[in-house]
Amino acid sequence: MRSGRVRAALDALEQLVGGLATSLLALFCLLAIVLTGLLTLVGVGLPLAPHVVRLAHLIAERERSRLSRSGPELISPGPGPARLWDALRHRETRRELIWVAVHGVSGFTLSVVALLLVLSSVRDGTFPLWWHLIPEGGASPTLDLWVVRDFPGSFAVSLLGVGWLFIAIGILPAMARLQGLPGRRLLQAGPDTDLALRIAHLSAARAAALDAHTTELRRIERALHDGAQSRMVAVNLLVGAARKAAQRGSTDLDEVLGRAQDATEAALDELRLVVRSILPPVLADRSLADALDGLAATSPVPCRIEVDLPGRYAASVEATVYFVVAEALTNIAKHSRATRAEVELRRDEDLLWLRVTDDGRGGATEGAGSGVGGVRARIEAHDGTFELTSPVGGPTILIARVPCGL
């Protein structure tokens, strides 16, 4: 069983549990809609209707936020019209009300089925450990297929639990996608709203990219000025001293030339570091997976790399992922006090999905010179998304999604 499929099933379970929360809210809102409709028939429910519509919008906003964390961003259309009749004629409001009814029923059902499937695999898988505590004649598998009376029978139940586990790993991702489908179809903003907000978002991302580019140029200039340039000045001085020593016939000539050669080699090393920081040659010569393996090999903190990528991608995309991982591992080594780190990278439809985790002390933020702001700017410049979770005490989890094309 590939670890990637297990990870995908765990992610799907997390999404289904999150969908359970929004489906319960949607069920509550659906009940409020029905009660308001019944009260309106007797003439007292009309003042409650605008509040119910606003409640549906708030729950829909929560679902947009949840779905955006696990896939392409759902842009909010903003609050609908204040007046009830205008709101009911509003396209997005009507679609939100339809979504409340659909998600309240289907989303809740899928979440409950998923949880029952997982609980059944745990219950039946651990059955041999506790079946003897049940009164005689009452011990049976989840589906009550037979009564267990001895240890061989209990181990047969544990095999059934393993079967439930394999079924869960196989179908949970599909169930998560099915649960999110109504939201992605009904809660997407209209074309006009989407275009306006998209332009604003891209303008902000491009501005951040220009800032990041300017910062990168300044870093390269400082690296050249403080490193290679200062060493070349030293070489120049040493060569001048060697010429004077040669004119005098001094015996120190060989020593001075040796020092000049050492300074030249040091300057070349500085230049190589600067060039590699612009675009690592390993990305041109080998694959992104090999480049990340090289980062892990040089990391002071033991790091496990898990990459599942079919083929190659645009150089700018691969360079962005490489530098994000490099910055993350640098921060882990400098600030986290971690004993291990993990990097996972895979393709998810038209996105490269990256997760970097460590078991350090946590508390990472985008300030305090951590470089996290630059990482976010790099990713958003590619119209990607960036998330950082780092509670005090750890663990720290960085998740990035970068569009990679079809």
N, C-alpha and C positions, 0 to 999 in steps of 0.2 A: 504494500500500500504506500503510495507516494506521499511524502510529507506535505507536498503542495496541495493535494486533495484534502488532506486532513485540515490544513490551515484554511482552505476555502470553506470547508464545512463549518469550522468554528466561527469564521467571519459571518457566514450566513446565519448561524444560530444567534449571533449577536444582533444582526439586523432584524431577525424575526422577533427577538425579545423586545427590541426597540419598537418594532411595529405593533407588538401587543399593547404597549402603552398608548400609542396614538389611536389604535383601534378601540380601546376602552373609552378614550375621550370621545371618539367619533360616535360610539354607541350611546354615550351619555347625551351628546348633542342631538343625535337622531331621536332619542326619547323626548328631549326638550322640544324639538320641532313638531313631533306628533302631539304632545300635550298643548303646545301653543296653537296648533291648528284646531284641536278640539275646543279649546277655550275661545278661539276666535268665532266659532260657530254660535257660541252663546253670548258673544259681544264683549268679552273681557280679555281676550288674548292678544288683540292687536297691539297694545303698547309694549308687549313683550317681544314681538317679532323682530324689531331692529337689534335687540340685544342677542337674540338667538343667531341672527345672521352674523353679527360681529364675533360671536363665540365660534361659529363654523370657520370664519376667516382665521382666527387665532390658532385653531387646531390645524388648519391647512398649512399655516406658516410653520408650525412645528414639524409637520411632515415634510415640507420642502427642505427644511434644515437637515432633517434626518437623512433624506435621500441624497442630498448634496454631499454628505460626508462619505457616502459609499459609492458614488458614481458622478456622472456629469451634473453640473450645478443646475438647480431649478431656480430661476430668477423670479422673485416675488413681483406681482403686478402692483403691489401697494394696496392700501385700504380702498374698498369700494365706495360708491356714493353714500352719503349720509342718509338720504331719504329712502324709505323702505321700497317704494315702487321703482325708483331709479336703480336701487341695488338689485332688485329682482330682474330688471331688464339688462343688467350688466352681465356680459358674457362670463367673466371670471367668477363672479359671485354664483351664478347658476351652476357652473362647473364644480365649484367648491361644495355646494349643497349636494350635488350628485355624488361627489367623491365621499362625502360623509356617510351616505347610505351604503355605498359599495364597500368602502374600507371597513366600516363598522361591522359588517357581516363577514366578508371574505377575509379581511385582514385578521380579525379575531379568530376565525376558524383555522386559518393556516398556522397562526402562532400556537394555538392550543394543540393542534395535531403535531407540530414540531416538538413541542415540549413533552407531550405524551410519548413520542417516539424516543426521545433522549432518555426520559425517565424509565421507559420500559427496558431500554438497553442496559441501564444501570441496575435496575431492579433484578432483571433476569440474569445479568452477567455476574452479579454478586450473590445469587441465590444460594449456592452451597455454603455460604458463610453464616446464614441466619435462618434457613428454612426450618431447622429443628426447634426453633423458638416458637413456631406457630403450632396451635393445638392440632392433634392428629386429625387428618382428613381435611384440613383447611389449607394446606400448602399446595399451591398450584402456580403455573406460569401466569403471565399477564392475561392471556386469552382464555384461561381456565380450560386448557386442552386436556389435561389429565391431573390426577392427584399424585403428588410426590410422597413416597413412603420410605425411600432409602437414599443413600448417597449417590448411587449411579443415576437415579432419577433426577437428583438435584443437579448433577453435572450436565445432564441432557438439557435442563433448563438454562444452564449457563451458556451452552452452545446456541440456544435460541437467542440469548442476549447478545452474543457476538453477531448473529444474523441481523438483529435489530440495529446494531452499531453500523454494520456495512450498509444497510438500507439508508440509515440516517446520513452517512457520509455521501452516499450517492445522490439523494434527492433534496437535501437541505438547500444547496445552492439554487436549485430550480424553484423551490418553494419561496425562497427569499426574493428571487426575481419576479415571481408571480405576485407576491404580496405588494411589491413596489410598483408593479405595472399600472394599476389605476392612478396612482399619484403622478407618475411620469406622463401619463396620457392626459389627465384632467387638470393637473395643477400647474402645467407649464403656462407661462405668461403669453398673452397674445402677441402677434407679430410686431405691432407698433411698440408696445411696451418693451418687448424683448430687444428690439433693435436699439431703442434709445438707451436702455440700461447697459446693453452690451457695448455700445460705443463708449459710454462713460467708463465702464470697467476696463476695456482695452486701452483707453487713453491713460487711465491711472497706471495700468500695468506697464505700458510703454514708457511712461515718465519714470517709474521705478527702475525699469531696465536701463534707461539712460543714466540715472543716478548711479546704479551699480556699475555701469560701464566706466563712468568717470572715476569712481572710486578705484576700480581695477587699474585704470591707467595711472592713477596716482601711486598705487601700490607698486606697479612695475617701475615707475620713475624713481621711487624711493629705493627699490631694490637695486636698480642700476647705479644710482648715485652713491648709495652707502656701501654697496658691495663691489661690483665689477669696476666701477669708475675709480674708486679709491685705490683698488689694487693695481689698476693700470697706471695710475699716477706713481705708485711705488715702483712699478717696473721701469717707468721712464726715469725716475731718479736713480735707480740702481744701474741702468744702462749708462747714464751720464757719469756716474761714479766709476764704472768699468772703463769707459773711454779715458777718463783722467788717469786712472791707475795704469792703463796701457801706455799712455804717453810718458808717465814717470818711470815705467819699467818696474812697477811695484809687484811684490809677490802676493798681494791680496787679490789679484785679478780673478783667479779661479773661484775664490770664495764669493766675491761680489757677483760674478756671473751665475753661480749656483743659487744665490739668493734671488736673483732676477728670474731664473727659471722657476723656482718654487712659487714666486709671486705670480708669474704668468699662468702656471697650472691652477693656482687658487682662483685667479680671475676667470679662467675657462670654466671651472666648476660652478662659480657664481652665475655665469651666463647660462650654463646648462640648466640650473635650477630655475632661473627666470623663464627660459623657453618652455620648460616642462610645466610651469605654472600657467602658461598661456594656453597650450593645448598639448597634453601628454602624448609623446610619440607612440606609446603603447597602444593608444586607441586607433592609430593609423596602421600599425603593424599587426596588431592582434585584436581580439574581441573585447567587448566591454566586460564580459565575465573574467577574462584574463587580467584586465586592468584592475578590477576590484580585488581579485586574488592577490595582486601585487600590493595593493593598499593594506590588505589584511596581514600580509606577511611582514610588513614594516611597522605595523601598529604596535605600540607598547602594551596595549591591552589585548589579551587573546580575543580573536574575532573569528566568528564562523560566517562564511559567505554561502548563501543559497540563491542561485540564479537559474531561472527557467525562462529563457528568451529564445524564440525562434528567429534566427537571422540577425541582420544588422539594421541599424536605424540611422537617421540623419546625424551628421557629425555634431551639430549643435545640441541635439537631444542627448546623445551619448556623453558629450562633454559636460552638460548640465548635471546629469546623474552622477558622473564621476566626481565632480567638484562638490556636490552635495554630500556624497559619502565621505570624501576626503575631509571636508570641514566638520562633519559630524564626528568622525573618528578622532580628529584633532581636539575637538571640544571634550570628547569623552576622556582622552588621555590627560588633558590639562585640568579639567574641572570636576569630573564626576566621581573620582576615586572608585571606579568600577573595577570588577575583577574579570568581567567578560562582556562581550558585545556581540550582537547578531545583526547581519544585513540580509534582507530578503528582497529579491527583485524578480518580478514576473510581469508578463503582459496580460492585461485585462481589457479585452476588446481593443479599442483604439487608444489605450492608455498604458504607460509604463507605471506600475505600482511598486513603490519603494517603501520599505519599513526598516528603520534603524533603531535598535533597542539596546539598552544597557542596564545593568543591575546596580548602578551607582546611587549616590545620595539624592539625586533629583534636584528640583529647584531651578532648573534652567529657564531662562527668559530671553526675550529678544533684545534686551538691553545689556548693560554691563560689559560691552565689548565682546560679546560671545560670538559674533558673526552670524547669528541666526537671522537677523534682518537681511543680510546679504543673501543668505540661502533662500529666504522667501522671495526676494526680488528676482533672483535667477529663475525660480520656478514659475512665478507669476508672469515673467516676461515671455514664457512659452505658453501662456494661458492655462497653466496648471494650478493645482491646489496644494496647500501646505498646512499640516497640522502638527502641533507640538504639545504633548502631554507630559508634564514633568512635576508631579506632586513632590513635596518635601519628603524625603525618605525613599524616593524612587518607586518604580522604575521610570526611566525616561523613554518615551516612544515618539519617534519622528516618522510621520507618514507623508509621502509626497506622491502626487499623481501628475504625470507629464504626458500630454498628447504626443503620440508617436506616429500618427498617420494610419491609414487603413492598410 
